[in-house]
């Protein structure tokens, strides 16, 4: 029997080690599943599911809008008091991320429309009072003009002018509630909140323009300091052109809106890391399947729940100053907060940029969520008002953060949290798989003119990282028959083409 010939060996097929799995991960992490029924009661969870189906949108968008709407509706009426010196308002900022067809606006409307409905009778009553005040103000203006004439005549005759009658002052006009504001200047919002200590909600269909606008200067400076304080409920003085400044004891505004992924990416790389973007819950689910809705939405449930939240009053002290009721954490809930803060510290290891800023805000955010979830239970199910934040309240909030909101943030901030060379290297791995390359040279990549890999300055660090990670290997290229410098040739680890780590 003739011995079998040994296969020919080629210098271009060296033995490969396993490629670095860090470089094989997709550029965009997958979206986590929403643990809806773990954090909301059955009635509210059913409402979110049905409303999302009716709108043809992911339930994630409806859920995040519900948190923002409920938080702003509670507003300064109730704050969570973790322990002495640390209190958090319930306000939530939510950013719905997705393509124009993702259903962001319809989903947001599912939570906003009930709020507008419960606001309507309040506005109508206030507007009727304002009409009556307008008539009173006209009479007061006439009375004041008459008094001024009499006073001038008395002074001219050397007599003592009469005292100004009380009818000359109609008093301040009645405030018309604004529970939702779509586009308010800082001065306008300050005027609303000076009369509405509960706070309000700003809704923006497209958050990108609003956030980019903060880079510009208006009035006495940037709007960013105003919004940084509006998240925390701190005191703030609004300067007004030609008028006295307005001081707001607890500036509190919820923010809700949508943004497209490319616009968010642009903001992530050009925005100052002052914590403004990190205050948002970034919600970026997978698209909802296209299907005809079958469920009927219980619209009365959400209207009744938000109406009940509006019955919560601020506490007025002996000096007539309004302030929140502080809802304390139980001792067991504080112990759970200690454990949660330790977990956050471990998550911070290796994080950077906006993700690190987001992580730093998680303990306070989770306390806010615990308060909102507790009061949603009360508003939807008719239970007794919670007078403390217990372990079940905080435990649900912490679970939501750990299994859903943190993975969502990692998905939304993936580009900003990953070094530029690593992003380019992962993108190049995707191109290798897409093209089915067993080998390639630099020109092959540059010819595709892909974002982040369109120039040699962008490509070379990515190639170096893939070489170090045993994903590709440079070999001596064949001689260029036309002369000149030969193109660098790279062999691809077969595991890359198979998509295996």
C-alpha positions as CSV (number, residue, x, y, z in Angstrom):
1,X,0.0,0.0,0.0
2,X,1.3,3.3,-1.0
3,X,1.8,5.7,1.9
4,X,-0.5,8.7,1.8
5,X,1.2,11.9,0.8
6,X,1.3,14.5,3.5
7,X,-0.7,17.7,2.8
8,X,1.4,20.6,1.7
9,X,2.1,23.2,4.3
10,X,1.8,26.9,3.4
11,X,3.5,29.7,5.3
12,X,0.2,31.5,5.2
13,X,-1.6,29.1,7.5
14,X,0.0,29.4,10.9
15,X,-1.6,28.0,14.0
16,X,-4.1,30.4,15.6
17,X,-4.9,31.1,19.2
18,X,-8.4,31.9,20.4
19,X,-9.3,35.5,19.4
20,X,-9.9,38.1,22.1
21,X,-13.6,37.7,22.8
22,X,-13.8,41.4,23.7
23,X,-13.2,42.3,20.1
24,X,-15.9,39.8,18.8
25,X,-18.8,41.4,20.7
26,X,-21.3,43.3,18.6
27,X,-20.9,47.0,18.5
28,X,-24.4,47.4,19.9
29,X,-25.4,45.2,22.9
30,X,-28.8,43.5,22.7
31,X,-31.7,45.1,24.4
32,X,-32.7,43.6,27.8
33,X,-36.2,42.3,28.5
34,X,-38.5,44.6,30.4
35,X,-39.4,42.9,33.8
36,X,-42.8,44.6,33.7
37,X,-44.7,42.3,36.0
38,X,-41.9,42.2,38.5
39,X,-42.1,45.9,39.2
40,X,-45.7,46.9,38.5
41,X,-48.9,45.5,40.0
42,X,-51.1,43.4,37.7
43,X,-53.5,46.2,36.7
44,X,-50.8,48.7,35.7
45,X,-48.7,46.0,34.0
46,X,-51.7,45.0,32.0
47,X,-52.4,48.6,31.1
48,X,-48.8,49.1,29.8
49,X,-49.0,46.0,27.7
50,X,-52.3,46.8,26.2
51,X,-51.4,50.5,25.6
52,X,-48.2,49.4,23.8
53,X,-50.0,47.0,21.6
54,X,-52.6,49.6,20.7
55,X,-49.8,52.0,19.7
56,X,-47.8,49.4,17.8
57,X,-44.8,50.2,20.0
58,X,-42.6,48.4,22.5
59,X,-43.9,48.3,26.1
60,X,-40.6,49.8,27.2
61,X,-41.5,53.2,25.8
62,X,-44.9,53.2,27.5
63,X,-43.4,52.1,30.8
64,X,-40.7,54.8,30.8
65,X,-43.3,57.4,29.9
66,X,-45.4,56.3,32.7
67,X,-42.5,56.7,35.2
68,X,-41.8,60.2,33.9
69,X,-45.5,61.3,34.0
70,X,-46.1,59.8,37.4
71,X,-42.9,61.3,38.9
72,X,-43.7,64.8,37.7
73,X,-47.3,64.5,38.8
74,X,-46.2,63.6,42.3
75,X,-43.6,66.3,42.0
76,X,-42.7,68.3,45.2
77,X,-45.7,66.8,47.0
78,X,-43.6,63.8,48.2
79,X,-39.9,63.1,48.4
80,X,-38.1,60.0,49.5
81,X,-36.0,60.4,52.6
82,X,-33.3,57.7,52.7
83,X,-31.7,59.1,55.9
84,X,-31.0,62.4,57.4
85,X,-29.3,64.6,54.9
86,X,-30.2,62.6,51.8
87,X,-33.6,63.0,50.2
88,X,-34.6,62.5,46.6
89,X,-37.6,63.9,44.6
90,X,-39.6,61.5,42.4
91,X,-38.9,63.3,39.1
92,X,-37.7,61.0,36.3
93,X,-36.1,62.0,33.0
94,X,-36.8,59.4,30.3
95,X,-35.3,59.3,26.8
96,X,-36.9,57.0,24.3
97,X,-34.3,56.0,21.7
98,X,-35.3,54.5,18.3
99,X,-35.7,55.1,14.6
100,X,-38.6,57.3,13.4
101,X,-40.8,54.2,12.8
102,X,-40.2,52.8,16.3
103,X,-43.4,54.2,17.7
104,X,-41.8,56.5,20.3
105,X,-44.3,59.4,20.1
106,X,-47.5,57.2,20.1
107,X,-46.2,55.3,23.1
108,X,-45.4,58.5,25.0
109,X,-48.9,59.8,24.1
110,X,-50.4,56.8,25.8
111,X,-49.2,58.2,29.2
112,X,-49.5,61.9,28.3
113,X,-53.1,61.9,27.1
114,X,-54.5,60.8,30.4
115,X,-52.5,63.5,32.1
116,X,-53.8,66.1,29.7
117,X,-57.4,64.9,30.4
118,X,-57.0,65.2,34.2
119,X,-55.4,68.6,33.6
120,X,-58.3,69.9,31.5
121,X,-60.9,70.5,34.2
122,X,-58.2,72.2,36.4
123,X,-57.3,74.5,33.5
124,X,-61.0,75.2,32.7
125,X,-61.8,76.2,36.3
126,X,-58.6,78.3,36.5
127,X,-59.4,80.0,33.2
128,X,-63.0,80.8,34.4
129,X,-61.4,82.4,37.5
130,X,-59.0,84.3,35.3
131,X,-61.9,85.7,33.3
132,X,-63.6,87.0,36.5
133,X,-60.2,88.4,37.6
134,X,-59.8,90.2,34.2
135,X,-63.1,92.0,34.9
136,X,-62.1,92.8,38.4
137,X,-58.7,94.1,37.1
138,X,-60.4,96.4,34.6
139,X,-62.5,97.9,37.4
140,X,-59.4,98.2,39.6
141,X,-57.5,100.0,36.8
142,X,-60.4,102.5,36.5
143,X,-60.5,103.0,40.3
144,X,-56.7,103.5,40.4
145,X,-56.9,106.0,37.6
146,X,-59.6,107.9,39.5
147,X,-57.7,107.9,42.7
148,X,-54.5,109.2,41.0
149,X,-56.5,112.1,39.5
150,X,-58.0,113.0,43.0
151,X,-54.5,112.6,44.6
152,X,-52.9,114.9,42.0
153,X,-55.6,117.5,42.5
154,X,-55.2,117.4,46.3
155,X,-51.4,117.7,46.1
156,X,-51.8,120.7,43.6
157,X,-54.1,122.4,46.1
158,X,-51.7,121.7,49.0
159,X,-54.0,119.2,50.6
160,X,-53.3,115.7,51.9
161,X,-54.1,113.2,49.2
162,X,-56.6,110.4,50.1
163,X,-55.3,106.9,50.8
164,X,-55.4,104.5,47.9
165,X,-58.6,102.5,48.0
166,X,-58.4,98.7,48.3
167,X,-60.4,98.4,45.1
168,X,-57.5,99.7,43.1
169,X,-55.6,96.4,43.4
170,X,-57.1,93.3,41.8
171,X,-54.4,91.1,43.3
172,X,-52.3,88.5,41.4
173,X,-54.1,86.7,38.5
174,X,-55.2,83.1,39.1
175,X,-52.6,80.6,38.0
176,X,-53.7,78.3,35.2
177,X,-52.1,74.9,35.8
178,X,-49.5,73.6,33.3
179,X,-48.8,70.0,34.1
180,X,-47.2,69.5,30.7
181,X,-45.1,72.1,28.8
182,X,-43.9,71.4,25.3
183,X,-41.5,74.2,24.6
184,X,-40.8,76.7,27.4
185,X,-38.0,79.2,27.8
186,X,-36.2,79.4,31.1
187,X,-38.0,82.6,31.9
188,X,-41.4,81.1,31.1
189,X,-40.8,78.0,33.0
190,X,-39.6,80.0,36.0
191,X,-42.9,82.0,35.9
192,X,-44.9,78.8,35.8
193,X,-43.1,77.2,38.7
194,X,-43.1,80.3,40.8
195,X,-46.9,79.8,40.9
196,X,-46.9,76.0,40.7
197,X,-44.7,74.6,43.5
198,X,-45.6,71.0,42.6
199,X,-43.4,71.2,39.5
200,X,-44.2,70.3,35.9
201,X,-43.2,68.0,33.0
202,X,-41.5,69.1,29.8
203,X,-42.3,66.9,26.8
204,X,-40.2,67.1,23.6
205,X,-40.9,65.0,20.6
206,X,-37.2,65.3,19.6
207,X,-34.8,65.8,22.5
208,X,-31.7,66.3,20.3
209,X,-32.5,69.9,19.3
210,X,-33.3,70.8,22.9
211,X,-30.1,69.3,24.2
212,X,-28.0,70.8,21.4
213,X,-29.6,74.2,22.1
214,X,-28.2,74.1,25.6
215,X,-24.7,74.5,24.1
216,X,-25.9,77.9,22.9
217,X,-26.1,80.9,25.1
218,X,-29.4,82.6,25.9
219,X,-30.0,85.6,28.2
220,X,-27.4,85.6,30.9
221,X,-25.7,82.3,29.9
222,X,-26.2,78.6,29.2
223,X,-29.5,76.9,30.1
224,X,-27.6,73.8,31.4
225,X,-27.3,75.0,35.0
226,X,-31.1,75.6,35.2
227,X,-31.8,72.0,34.0
228,X,-29.1,70.5,36.3
229,X,-31.0,72.0,39.2
230,X,-34.4,71.1,37.8
231,X,-33.5,67.5,38.1
232,X,-32.6,67.8,41.8
233,X,-35.3,70.0,43.1
234,X,-32.9,72.6,44.4
235,X,-33.5,76.3,44.8
236,X,-32.8,78.5,41.7
237,X,-33.1,82.1,40.8
238,X,-34.3,82.9,37.3
239,X,-33.0,86.2,36.0
240,X,-35.5,88.1,33.8
241,X,-34.8,90.8,31.3
242,X,-36.3,94.1,32.5
243,X,-38.1,92.5,35.5
244,X,-37.3,91.4,39.0
245,X,-35.7,87.9,39.2
246,X,-37.8,84.9,40.3
247,X,-36.5,82.7,43.1
248,X,-37.9,79.2,43.1
249,X,-37.4,77.2,46.3
250,X,-37.6,73.8,44.8
251,X,-37.1,73.8,41.0
252,X,-38.4,70.5,39.8
253,X,-39.2,69.5,36.1
254,X,-39.6,66.1,34.7
255,X,-38.4,65.6,31.1
256,X,-39.7,63.1,28.5
257,X,-39.0,62.7,24.8
258,X,-37.6,60.8,22.0
259,X,-34.3,60.7,20.1
260,X,-32.9,58.9,17.1
261,X,-29.8,56.7,17.6
262,X,-27.6,58.7,15.3
263,X,-28.5,62.0,17.0
264,X,-27.8,60.4,20.4
265,X,-24.4,59.2,19.2
266,X,-23.5,62.6,18.0
267,X,-24.5,64.1,21.4
268,X,-22.5,61.5,23.3
269,X,-19.3,62.5,21.6
270,X,-19.6,66.3,21.6
271,X,-21.4,67.0,24.8
272,X,-19.6,68.1,28.0
273,X,-19.8,65.4,30.6
274,X,-21.4,67.5,33.3
275,X,-23.9,64.8,34.1
276,X,-26.8,66.2,32.2
277,X,-27.2,63.2,29.7
278,X,-26.4,60.7,32.5
279,X,-29.6,61.9,34.3
280,X,-31.8,60.4,31.6
281,X,-33.1,56.8,31.6
282,X,-32.0,55.7,28.1
283,X,-34.6,53.4,26.8
284,X,-33.7,51.6,23.5
285,X,-35.7,48.4,23.0
286,X,-35.9,46.2,19.9
287,X,-38.7,47.3,17.5
288,X,-42.2,45.9,18.2
289,X,-43.5,43.3,15.8
290,X,-45.9,44.7,13.2
291,X,-49.4,43.4,13.9
292,X,-53.0,44.5,14.3
293,X,-53.8,45.3,18.0
294,X,-56.3,43.0,19.7
295,X,-56.5,44.4,23.2
296,X,-58.7,47.2,24.5
297,X,-57.0,49.8,26.7
298,X,-58.5,50.7,30.1
299,X,-58.2,54.5,29.6
300,X,-60.2,55.2,32.8
301,X,-57.6,53.3,34.9
302,X,-54.7,55.7,34.1
303,X,-56.9,58.8,34.3
304,X,-58.1,57.8,37.7
305,X,-54.5,57.0,38.9
306,X,-53.1,60.3,37.7
307,X,-56.1,62.1,39.2
308,X,-55.4,60.5,42.5
309,X,-51.7,61.5,42.4
310,X,-52.8,65.1,41.9
311,X,-54.7,65.0,45.2
312,X,-51.4,64.8,47.0
313,X,-50.7,68.2,48.6
314,X,-47.6,69.9,49.7
315,X,-47.1,70.6,53.3
316,X,-47.4,74.3,54.3
317,X,-45.6,75.4,57.4
318,X,-46.5,78.1,59.9
319,X,-44.7,80.7,57.7
320,X,-46.9,79.8,54.7
321,X,-44.0,78.1,52.9
322,X,-44.8,75.0,51.0
323,X,-42.5,72.0,51.2
324,X,-42.6,68.3,50.4
325,X,-43.8,65.5,52.7
326,X,-40.7,63.4,53.2
327,X,-41.4,59.6,53.1
328,X,-38.7,57.8,55.1
329,X,-37.0,54.6,54.3
330,X,-37.4,51.8,56.8
331,X,-34.3,50.6,58.5
332,X,-34.4,47.3,56.5
333,X,-34.7,49.4,53.3
334,X,-31.7,51.4,54.3
335,X,-29.7,48.2,54.8
336,X,-30.7,47.1,51.3
337,X,-29.6,50.5,50.0
338,X,-26.2,49.9,51.6
339,X,-25.9,46.6,49.8
340,X,-27.0,48.3,46.5
341,X,-24.5,51.1,46.8
342,X,-21.7,48.4,47.3
343,X,-22.9,46.7,44.1
344,X,-22.8,50.0,42.2
345,X,-19.2,50.5,43.4
346,X,-18.3,47.2,41.9
347,X,-20.1,48.0,38.6
348,X,-18.0,51.2,38.4
349,X,-14.8,49.3,38.1
350,X,-13.7,49.5,34.5
351,X,-16.5,51.9,33.5
352,X,-15.7,55.4,32.1
353,X,-17.3,58.4,30.5
354,X,-21.0,58.7,30.5
355,X,-21.6,55.2,31.7
356,X,-19.6,56.0,34.8
357,X,-21.6,59.1,35.4
358,X,-24.8,57.1,35.0
359,X,-23.6,54.6,37.5
360,X,-22.8,57.3,40.0
361,X,-26.4,58.4,39.9
362,X,-28.0,55.0,40.4
363,X,-28.4,55.0,44.2
364,X,-30.4,58.3,44.0
365,X,-32.3,57.2,40.9
366,X,-33.3,53.9,42.6
367,X,-34.6,55.8,45.6
368,X,-36.7,57.9,43.2
369,X,-38.0,54.8,41.4
370,X,-38.9,53.2,44.7
371,X,-41.0,56.2,45.7
372,X,-42.7,56.4,42.2
373,X,-43.5,52.6,42.2
374,X,-44.9,52.9,45.8
375,X,-47.3,55.7,44.8
376,X,-48.3,54.0,41.5
377,X,-49.5,51.1,43.6
378,X,-51.5,53.5,45.8
379,X,-52.9,55.4,42.8
380,X,-53.9,52.4,40.7
381,X,-55.1,49.9,43.4
382,X,-56.7,52.2,45.9
383,X,-54.5,51.0,48.8
384,X,-53.6,53.2,51.8
385,X,-51.1,55.9,51.0
386,X,-47.6,54.7,51.8
387,X,-46.0,56.4,54.8
388,X,-42.6,54.7,54.4
389,X,-40.4,53.1,51.7
390,X,-40.1,49.5,52.6
391,X,-37.9,46.6,51.4
392,X,-40.5,45.5,48.7
393,X,-40.6,49.0,47.3
394,X,-36.9,49.5,47.1
395,X,-36.3,45.9,46.1
396,X,-38.5,46.2,43.0
397,X,-36.7,49.4,42.1
398,X,-33.2,47.9,42.5
399,X,-34.3,44.8,40.5
400,X,-35.5,47.1,37.7
401,X,-32.2,48.9,37.7
402,X,-29.9,45.9,37.8
403,X,-31.6,43.7,35.2
404,X,-33.0,46.4,32.9
405,X,-31.9,50.0,33.2
406,X,-28.2,49.3,33.6
407,X,-28.1,47.0,30.6
408,X,-30.0,49.6,28.7
409,X,-27.5,52.3,29.6
410,X,-24.7,50.0,28.5
411,X,-26.5,49.6,25.2
412,X,-27.1,53.3,24.7
413,X,-23.6,54.4,25.8
414,X,-21.7,51.6,24.1
415,X,-20.0,53.9,21.7
416,X,-19.1,56.5,24.2
417,X,-18.0,54.0,26.8
418,X,-15.7,52.1,24.4
419,X,-12.3,53.5,23.3
420,X,-12.2,54.7,19.7
421,X,-9.7,52.1,18.6
422,X,-11.7,49.3,20.1
423,X,-14.9,50.6,18.4
424,X,-13.1,50.6,15.1
425,X,-11.7,47.1,15.7
426,X,-15.2,45.7,16.4
427,X,-16.5,47.4,13.3
428,X,-13.7,45.9,11.3
429,X,-14.6,42.4,12.6
430,X,-18.1,43.0,11.4
431,X,-16.9,44.0,7.9
432,X,-14.7,40.8,7.8
433,X,-17.7,38.7,8.5
434,X,-20.0,40.6,6.2
435,X,-17.5,40.3,3.3
436,X,-16.5,36.7,4.1
437,X,-12.8,37.6,3.8
438,X,-10.1,35.0,4.5
439,X,-7.5,37.6,3.8
440,X,-7.6,41.3,3.0
441,X,-5.4,44.3,2.7
442,X,-5.8,47.9,3.8
443,X,-7.0,49.1,0.4
444,X,-9.9,46.6,0.6
445,X,-11.1,48.2,3.8
446,X,-10.6,51.8,2.7
447,X,-12.4,51.2,-0.5
448,X,-15.6,50.5,1.4
449,X,-15.4,54.0,3.0
450,X,-17.1,52.9,6.2
451,X,-17.7,55.3,9.1
452,X,-14.7,55.2,11.5
453,X,-12.6,53.2,9.1
454,X,-12.4,55.5,6.1
455,X,-8.9,56.8,6.5
456,X,-5.5,55.1,7.3
457,X,-5.4,57.1,10.6
458,X,-8.6,55.4,11.7
459,X,-7.8,52.0,10.2
460,X,-4.3,51.4,11.5
461,X,-5.1,51.4,15.3
462,X,-7.9,49.0,14.6
463,X,-5.6,46.6,12.7
464,X,-3.1,46.8,15.5
465,X,-5.7,45.9,18.1
466,X,-7.0,43.0,16.0
467,X,-3.4,41.7,15.6
468,X,-2.8,41.9,19.4
469,X,-6.1,40.2,19.9
470,X,-5.2,37.3,17.6
471,X,-8.0,38.1,15.2
472,X,-5.8,38.9,12.2
473,X,-2.2,38.3,11.4
474,X,-0.1,40.3,8.9
475,X,2.0,38.3,6.5
476,X,4.6,39.2,3.9
477,X,2.6,40.3,0.9
478,X,3.4,39.1,-2.6
479,X,5.5,41.5,-4.7
480,X,3.7,44.2,-6.5
481,X,4.1,43.4,-10.2
482,X,3.8,47.1,-11.0
483,X,6.4,48.1,-8.5
484,X,6.0,50.4,-5.6
485,X,5.2,49.6,-2.0
486,X,3.1,46.4,-1.7
487,X,-0.1,46.5,0.3
488,X,0.0,44.9,3.7
489,X,-1.8,41.6,3.6
490,X,-3.7,40.3,6.6
491,X,-4.9,36.7,7.2
492,X,-8.1,36.2,9.2
493,X,-8.4,33.8,12.1
494,X,-10.9,31.2,10.9
495,X,-12.8,31.6,14.2
496,X,-13.7,35.1,13.2
497,X,-15.4,33.9,10.0
498,X,-17.3,31.2,11.9
499,X,-18.5,33.9,14.3
500,X,-17.1,31.8,17.2
501,X,-15.1,33.2,20.1
